[in-house]
């Protein structure tokens, strides 16, 4: 779990060029809200300001730019199919952990009610991570990751075409063991 967070942070550090484009693309966020893979995470405002927030609107050109920074064609291919990435990370304490756990249950039920499929559920002694996918017309249109640990809660929404096999390969390459099993689950 710690490795997944570390990898997400590295990815977020690699994407500073995206921040420049984000301001000009704020209007486009309204269009993404209509996409079947979009999840409204505005309820998180009740927890105050997150420790870190990333909202990335990807155009094909921007995805190619980011992919070319790493010269990783597979990463570039995955990014070109995504429209938006949202990541919210909050510090958790004993005083707010139960509130985050309740909110995760609420979000889980909302996703299931909207025909999202819980694709993966990983529990260990100090953390719980769930991965949901939204499929329409036999294509995965979105992925939502809910993760709660002793020290932080992370909510992720990927919007766009998602190829689980490619993500599984990338997770192995970049050492994200929690997502490595995606490659096997697609076979």
ABEGO torsion letter per residue (X at the ends): XAAAAAAAAAAAAAAAAAAAAAAAAAAAAAAAAABAABBBAAAAAAAEBBABBBBBBBBAAAAAAAAAAAGBAAAAAAAAABABBBBBBBBBBAAAAAAAAAAAAAAAAAAAAAGBBBABBBBBAABBBBBBBBBBGGBBABBBBBBBBAABBBBBBBBEBBBAAAAAAAAAAAGBAAAAAAAAAAX
